[in-house]
Amino acid sequence: FNLGALGSYTLDPYNGYQKFLTEVGNSTAPAMVVAIGSTLLANPGITNQDAAEIVMTQGFAPLTIPAIIPALDRNLPITGPSGRDASNSSFNQTDGPSESSMIDAELRWALHDVPLLGDVEFKARGGWDRWNMTQTPEADGTQLVILDTQSWQHRKTWVGEINISSQNDGPISWLAGFFYFDSERHQENGTLTPFGLPPLLRSSSDFETKGYAPFAQVYVNPFELFGVDELDGEIWAGIRYNHDESSTETSNPNPSPLCNCSADGSDIFRQVTYEFGARWFVVEDHMVYAKFSKGYKPGFQEALFDRGTSSGRIESLINSVDSEIIRAIEVGWKGTWWDGRAQTSLNYFHYSYSDLQVPKITASVVRTENAASATNQGAEFELRLQPTEEWAVQFAAGWLDATFDEFCSNDELDFTAGDTVACAAEIAAGGAGFLDLSGNTLEDSPEFELSFMTSYTIDLGDMGTLTPVAIVTWTDDYYRRGFNRDDYDLVDSYSRSDLRLIWKSVDERYEMELFVQNLENELVYARTIAVEVPTAAVEFGLLPPRVFGVRF
């Protein structure tokens, strides 16, 4: 559309699968472009209730140019669809070269009659990988270079493990070992500008994570140990010591008055984790089990940018994320029926989290917060049938109850003052707009899920085999974010059906497949990305539409 003396640009509402809602509060936002139907309006500010939809090719937020919009006509027709420019074909498109290389190796050594240990196996395995990539993300929804950025990343990782395990006949077996890893990543970002001018902002970041973990586990068959041959079962216990280090450093190679892009931070995380459990074969083909474990996800350092500083500059800062702890209980049963042609399993689990790491996806970064506590519990059932040699059937059902027990977080799409009672500590620490999410459902946690698959192999003799396959899944309602807002976060229940027809040659050297994915072609908004500045906006990422084709 026309920008007067500044020329014009094209907003393409037809290509891509992003849907944006723009929303600013209390009529205090600068003038912005808002889409209503097929018309763009120059609006000096709207309230919470005046949310308007805009469909764009790419980008995280509508273009906001306070100095330009008031001078425009109020009705600006969309000029589209336009041709898709190579540098604007999709967000996070890899426009530059991408390369990777990897080396891995494994050594096994069988040792016999080792004093005090008997027969053992020594195993050593490790690897190294290197990865380079250049990206040009599109961030303004236009065919022009306005808010585009360029990113170059280089990563290298070393990982290795050695262990020794018993190979003796008897009721007791064991395993002990040592694990190590070291990963380094260097990233450079620049904000591209129109007319080939130098980048407005540049930042250089270095990230390193490394750690080690000695571990040991022992297995005992108590029935064999005490000579009860009629019964079969096993108990086990394991322990692991985790030591992890994380460091982040950001700098600004070309100092800019717009950004103080230098910050650094580091931390060390230590945790002892364990698991113990038991399994018992009630009869030969039916086994029950129970286990309890403590798990751990190490903390880390995130490089973020604060745009709301009093100086008006963008300030770089380091977000220190605490380690996540999970205590898990699981009980279950597995059985085989019908001469091995039917297999069933049923289990119940209860997960208790402390300092749950909750990623919050925004326009420029993924910011991680620690929930005080959360609880997941659920049950799963699975049935596998093989009525004939050619025909196979699978069915699965799941139930999940996943809720925050205690958590306060601020929502960029909510302009209220926050919950000053339950979130008093966060607000006292300088936060604003914090909401009490206790009792809310965790993101991407539907209460019920069902799936069904069936296939039948047809023998074509010398021409090979032909196998039709049908897969149907159903997913219950769920929320995309922990804020559980029905207007932005709710995903209604949906089904998805996939069909395949697979041909294989007799020797299985050749294969061809006809497929249709998402037969219903149902529109499902599966992801929410909130943008807090310069105006509040949200992107909805869609699940893929109906896709059909041929594979060889």
LINWO-V522397 format. One line per field, one symbol per residue. phi: phi as a letter, one per 20 degrees, with the letter a starting at -180 (. if undefined). psi: psi as a letter, one per 20 degrees, with the letter a starting at -180 (. if undefined). burial: # if it has 16 or more other ideal C-beta (glycine too) atoms within 10 Angstrom, else .. A space follows every 50 residues. Layout:
phi: ???
psi: ???
burial: ???
//
This chain:
phi: .fdmfenbbdddedencdcdddbcdlldffgbecdcmdcedecfqcegfe gcebdcfbodbffccgfdggeeffdcffdafdfeffecfafmfeeefcbb bbcbbbccbeddlfgmdmecceccbaabccbcbdccfeccmcedeccfcc cccccbcdbbbcbccfcefqeccbbbabdbbbcccdcccbefcfmmffgf ccbccccbcbabbfbbbccceffffdmeffdcabcbbbbbddccccbccc bdgdgcfebeecababbcccaedbbbabcbegcgdccdbbbcbddbdffa ddeccdedfffnefdebdeedffedcdccbcabcbccllnecccbbbccc dddclgedfdecfdbdddddffabcdbabcccccccgcfedccccbbbcb cccfebacbddfdcdffnefefdfffffeoecmfdedgnfffflcffcbc bbcbbbededmfencccecccccccfgbdfcffleffddfdfgbdbcccc cddcfgemfcbccebcdlgflfecedbccececfcfbbddeefgffccrc dc
psi: rpkcijbrrppojhqrkqpqpppqqkkiqrqrpppockpppopiqrrhik pqqpprgariqqponhigghiqqhooqpnrqrqoqhikhqqkpnhaqpqq qqpqqpppoppqlppihcprppppqrrpqqpqqpqnppjijrjqngkqrp ppqpqqppqqpqrpqqkqpripqrpqapqqqoppppppqqoqqrkjrqqg qqqpqppppqrroqrqqqppnhghhjknhiqpaqqqqqqpppoqppqppq rnhnpqiipnkpqqqqqpppqprrpqaqqpngrhjppqrqqpqprpoqrr pporpoikqhiiqppqrpooprqpppopppqrppqprlkiippqqpqpqo poqplpoopopaghroppqoqgqqppqrqpppppqmhrhhpqpqpqqqpp ooqphpppqpoijpjrirnifhkhgghhjjrqkpqojpiqpqqlmqhqqq qppqqppppjcijbqpoqppppqpprqrqhriilphhhipoqqqqpppqq oppqrgjkhqqqppqpqmhhkpoooiqpoqphqiqprppopqqqappqap q.
burial: #.......#####.##.########...#.#####....####..#.... ##.############..##..#...#.#.#.#.....#..#...#..... ...................#.....#.....##.################ ###.#.#..##.##.#......#####.####..#.#.####........ #####.#####.#.#.##.##.##.......###.#.#.#.#.####### .#...#..###.#.#.#.#.#.#.###.###.....###.#.######## #####........###.##.######.#...#.#........##.##.#. ########.#####...####.##.#.#.#.#####.....#.#.###.# .####.#########..##..##..##.....######.####.###.#. ###.#.#......##.#.#.##.###.########..##.#..#.###.# .###............###....##.###############......... ..
//
